[in-house]
């Protein structure tokens, strides 16, 4: 019987995390570093990769590599993959965490359906779906020759559920069509890919529920009332599921979408 401590040990393995400086990205990076994994942190220019790298090295004594890449740009994605392959670096874990979430002032995004634009739709799908296809395909040759190889895609409850518009009344928040469509596509891509790269690579998805990030009070209270566990998520709530899926604790798990939503989706 294999001890859990051994199953969760990621020493000698290397993980690439996109969107590494975001709230969830930082927690993912810290979780995997605590388990012993070396890291490749990927984010756009002007993100705080240096500070994150320094803190992880100091806290966990792991090796950390920084890679600048705007995942919306195919040329930059191609260059990123070429750099990784040219260095003959190992890669055991790919975590597709980066997401296009827009802003309330982005034209064609946080607007009624009739005001959402094809241009913004394309931008969202480029980052939230196409880039994940691109990286998964391009990095498969590195993954498939390594121990414990797996891909984790960060999806969303809105990949499987439609929005409850009553949550948003009286706020500037919205739920653009492109976001849900991309996340739904990502969940299905996870299933498709899991059978395609098996048995050498496992592929799973995590669908977070709403994470508290100082949203308007009326939204938060409505969301809490709709959630069996009575609160919104924090980034810390995702440490366990990331550790589980990235390590050998889930070595017989593939093609799954794990909802971490406080029960939001059971109604």
C-alpha positions as CSV (number, residue, x, y, z in Angstrom):
1,X,0.0,0.0,0.0
2,X,1.5,3.3,-1.1
3,X,1.6,6.0,1.6
4,X,-0.3,9.2,0.8
5,X,2.9,11.2,1.5
6,X,4.6,9.4,-1.4
7,X,1.6,9.7,-3.7
8,X,1.5,13.5,-3.2
9,X,5.2,14.0,-3.5
10,X,6.1,16.0,-6.7
11,X,9.9,16.3,-6.1
12,X,11.7,15.7,-9.4
13,X,8.7,16.8,-11.4
14,X,8.2,20.1,-13.2
15,X,4.9,22.1,-13.7
16,X,4.1,24.9,-16.2
17,X,1.4,27.3,-15.0
18,X,-0.2,29.9,-17.3
19,X,-1.7,33.0,-15.7
20,X,0.7,32.4,-12.8
21,X,0.4,35.9,-11.2
22,X,-3.4,35.8,-11.0
23,X,-5.1,35.1,-7.7
24,X,-5.7,31.4,-8.5
25,X,-2.4,31.1,-10.4
26,X,-0.4,32.1,-7.3
27,X,-2.2,29.5,-5.2
28,X,-1.6,26.8,-7.7
29,X,2.1,27.7,-7.9
30,X,2.5,27.7,-4.2
31,X,0.6,24.4,-3.8
32,X,2.8,22.6,-6.3
33,X,6.0,24.1,-4.9
34,X,5.1,23.0,-1.4
35,X,4.7,19.4,-2.8
36,X,8.3,19.8,-4.3
37,X,7.6,20.5,-7.9
38,X,9.9,22.8,-9.9
39,X,7.9,25.5,-11.8
40,X,7.7,27.3,-15.1
41,X,5.6,30.5,-14.5
42,X,4.0,32.0,-17.6
43,X,2.2,35.3,-17.8
44,X,2.1,38.5,-19.8
45,X,4.7,41.3,-19.8
46,X,4.4,43.7,-16.8
47,X,3.0,41.0,-14.6
48,X,4.8,40.5,-11.3
49,X,6.6,37.2,-12.2
50,X,9.9,38.2,-10.6
51,X,8.4,38.8,-7.2
52,X,6.3,35.6,-7.3
53,X,9.4,33.6,-8.4
54,X,11.5,35.0,-5.6
55,X,8.9,34.3,-3.0
56,X,8.4,30.7,-4.1
57,X,12.2,30.0,-4.2
58,X,12.6,31.5,-0.8
59,X,9.7,29.7,0.8
60,X,10.0,26.2,-0.8
61,X,13.6,26.0,-2.2
62,X,12.4,24.9,-5.7
63,X,13.7,25.8,-9.1
64,X,11.5,28.4,-10.9
65,X,11.7,29.6,-14.5
66,X,9.9,32.6,-15.8
67,X,8.4,32.8,-19.3
68,X,6.8,35.9,-20.7
69,X,3.9,35.2,-23.1
70,X,0.7,36.9,-24.1
71,X,-1.5,33.8,-24.8
72,X,-3.8,35.8,-27.1
73,X,-0.9,36.0,-29.6
74,X,-0.3,32.8,-31.5
75,X,3.2,33.9,-32.4
76,X,4.1,34.3,-28.8
77,X,2.7,30.9,-27.9
78,X,4.7,29.3,-30.7
79,X,7.8,31.1,-29.4
80,X,7.1,29.9,-25.8
81,X,6.8,26.3,-26.9
82,X,10.0,26.5,-29.0
83,X,11.9,27.9,-26.0
84,X,10.7,25.1,-23.8
85,X,11.6,22.4,-26.4
86,X,15.0,23.9,-27.3
87,X,16.1,23.8,-23.7
88,X,15.3,20.1,-23.6
89,X,13.5,20.8,-20.3
90,X,11.4,18.2,-18.6
91,X,7.6,18.8,-18.2
92,X,5.4,16.6,-16.1
93,X,2.4,18.9,-15.5
94,X,0.7,21.5,-17.6
95,X,-1.9,23.7,-15.9
96,X,-3.9,25.9,-18.3
97,X,-5.1,28.5,-15.8
98,X,-4.8,31.8,-17.8
99,X,-8.2,33.2,-18.8
100,X,-9.6,36.2,-20.7
101,X,-12.1,37.7,-18.2
102,X,-12.4,41.2,-19.7
103,X,-13.3,44.3,-17.7
104,X,-16.5,46.2,-17.3
105,X,-15.2,49.0,-19.6
106,X,-14.2,46.6,-22.4
107,X,-16.3,47.4,-25.5
108,X,-18.5,44.4,-26.4
109,X,-17.9,42.5,-23.2
110,X,-19.8,43.4,-20.0
111,X,-22.9,44.4,-21.9
112,X,-26.4,43.1,-22.8
113,X,-26.4,40.3,-25.4
114,X,-27.2,42.6,-28.2
115,X,-24.1,44.8,-27.4
116,X,-21.6,41.9,-27.2
117,X,-19.3,42.0,-30.2
118,X,-17.8,39.3,-32.4
119,X,-14.4,40.9,-32.0
120,X,-14.5,40.5,-28.2
121,X,-15.9,37.0,-28.6
122,X,-12.9,36.0,-30.7
123,X,-10.5,37.5,-28.2
124,X,-12.1,35.5,-25.3
125,X,-12.1,32.2,-27.3
126,X,-8.5,32.7,-28.4
127,X,-7.2,32.8,-24.8
128,X,-9.8,30.6,-23.1
129,X,-10.0,27.8,-25.6
130,X,-7.7,28.1,-28.7
131,X,-4.5,28.8,-26.7
132,X,-5.2,25.8,-24.5
133,X,-5.6,23.5,-27.6
134,X,-2.3,25.0,-28.9
135,X,-0.3,24.5,-25.8
136,X,-1.7,21.1,-25.1
137,X,-0.9,19.9,-28.6
138,X,2.6,21.6,-28.7
139,X,3.7,20.4,-25.3
140,X,2.4,16.8,-25.5
141,X,5.8,15.5,-26.9
142,X,7.4,16.8,-23.7
143,X,4.7,15.5,-21.4
144,X,4.3,12.0,-22.7
145,X,7.9,10.9,-22.0
146,X,7.8,12.0,-18.3
147,X,6.5,10.3,-15.1
148,X,3.1,11.3,-13.8
149,X,2.3,13.4,-16.9
150,X,-0.9,15.3,-16.7
151,X,-2.8,18.3,-17.9
152,X,-5.2,20.3,-15.7
153,X,-7.6,22.8,-17.4
154,X,-9.2,25.5,-15.3
155,X,-12.8,25.7,-16.5
156,X,-15.8,27.2,-14.7
157,X,-19.3,26.4,-13.4
158,X,-20.5,28.5,-16.3
159,X,-19.1,25.8,-18.6
160,X,-21.9,23.5,-17.4
161,X,-24.6,26.0,-16.1
162,X,-26.3,29.0,-17.5
163,X,-26.2,32.3,-15.6
164,X,-28.8,33.3,-13.0
165,X,-29.3,36.9,-14.1
166,X,-31.0,37.8,-10.8
167,X,-27.6,37.7,-9.2
168,X,-26.4,40.7,-11.2
169,X,-29.3,43.1,-10.7
170,X,-28.2,46.5,-9.7
171,X,-24.5,45.9,-10.4
172,X,-22.2,46.6,-13.3
173,X,-21.2,42.9,-13.4
174,X,-22.2,40.6,-16.2
175,X,-21.7,37.2,-17.7
176,X,-20.7,37.4,-21.3
177,X,-21.7,34.6,-23.8
178,X,-18.1,34.1,-24.9
179,X,-16.9,33.2,-21.4
180,X,-19.4,30.4,-20.9
181,X,-19.1,29.1,-24.4
182,X,-15.3,28.9,-24.1
183,X,-15.5,27.1,-20.7
184,X,-18.1,24.7,-22.0
185,X,-15.8,23.9,-24.9
186,X,-12.9,23.5,-22.6
187,X,-14.7,20.9,-20.5
188,X,-15.5,18.9,-23.7
189,X,-11.9,19.4,-25.0
190,X,-10.7,17.9,-21.6
191,X,-12.8,14.8,-22.2
192,X,-11.7,14.5,-25.8
193,X,-8.1,15.0,-25.1
194,X,-8.1,12.5,-22.2
195,X,-8.9,9.6,-24.5
196,X,-6.5,10.9,-27.2
197,X,-3.3,11.2,-25.2
198,X,-4.0,8.2,-22.9
199,X,-2.5,6.2,-21.4
200,X,0.7,8.3,-21.1
201,X,-1.0,11.6,-20.1
202,X,-3.9,12.2,-17.8
203,X,-6.2,15.2,-18.5
204,X,-8.7,16.7,-16.1
205,X,-10.5,20.0,-15.5
206,X,-11.4,22.0,-12.4
207,X,-14.6,24.1,-12.5
208,X,-14.4,26.8,-9.8
209,X,-17.5,28.4,-8.4
210,X,-17.5,32.2,-7.7
211,X,-14.4,33.3,-5.9
212,X,-14.8,36.3,-3.6
213,X,-12.9,39.3,-5.0
214,X,-14.7,42.3,-3.4
215,X,-17.7,42.0,-5.6
216,X,-20.7,44.3,-4.8
217,X,-22.4,43.3,-1.5
218,X,-25.8,42.6,-3.1
219,X,-24.2,40.2,-5.5
220,X,-22.2,38.4,-2.8
221,X,-25.3,38.0,-0.6
222,X,-27.4,36.6,-3.4
223,X,-24.6,34.2,-4.4
224,X,-24.2,33.0,-0.8
225,X,-27.9,32.4,-0.6
226,X,-27.7,30.2,-3.7
227,X,-24.8,28.1,-2.4
228,X,-25.4,25.2,0.0
229,X,-22.1,25.9,1.9
230,X,-23.3,29.5,2.4
231,X,-20.3,31.4,1.1
232,X,-18.2,32.3,-2.0
233,X,-14.9,30.5,-2.6
234,X,-11.5,31.7,-1.7
235,X,-8.4,30.9,-3.7
236,X,-7.2,28.7,-0.7
237,X,-10.2,26.4,-1.3
238,X,-8.5,25.1,-4.5
239,X,-5.2,23.8,-2.9
240,X,-6.6,20.4,-2.2
241,X,-8.0,19.7,-5.7
242,X,-4.9,21.0,-7.4
243,X,-2.7,18.8,-5.2
244,X,-4.9,15.8,-5.9
245,X,-5.1,16.1,-9.7
246,X,-1.5,17.1,-10.2
247,X,0.0,14.2,-8.2
248,X,-0.2,10.5,-8.1
249,X,-3.1,10.7,-5.7
250,X,-5.3,10.8,-8.8
251,X,-3.2,8.5,-11.0
252,X,-6.3,6.5,-12.1
253,X,-8.4,9.6,-12.7
254,X,-8.7,11.1,-16.2
255,X,-11.3,12.9,-18.3
256,X,-13.0,14.4,-15.3
257,X,-14.4,17.8,-14.5
258,X,-14.3,18.5,-10.8
259,X,-16.6,21.2,-9.6
260,X,-15.3,23.2,-6.6
261,X,-18.4,25.3,-6.1
262,X,-19.7,24.9,-2.5
263,X,-22.6,22.9,-3.9
264,X,-23.7,25.7,-6.2
265,X,-24.5,23.3,-9.1
266,X,-26.6,20.8,-7.2
267,X,-29.9,22.6,-7.4
